[in-house]
């Protein structure tokens, strides 16, 4: 059995061209908290993964969880929301599937 490779592109700018090899687009709302999420999802040529990455996980979000929940709430039209493994699942809006992730800014653990 061969494993298929899924390519996800994180856009530096919301209107950046999407690489044709990309299977999904990640919208980082910690980088663009004022982004019109619904419009970005509507014009995206691929399924969208929305995340709000905390500073301790390598992102730029330094607000509270209530603020993160508000940003995630704008992602109801996304295909996926990406939450850290220790985040409250209630942060994600109903609808999108969930990606549960773990981030270690120090590197890959030995185990």
Secondary structure by P-SEA (a helix, b strand, c coil): cbbbbbbbbbbccccccccccccbbbbccccccccaaaaaaaacccbbbbbbccccccccccccaaaaaaaaaacccccbbbbccccccccccccbbbbbbcccccccccc
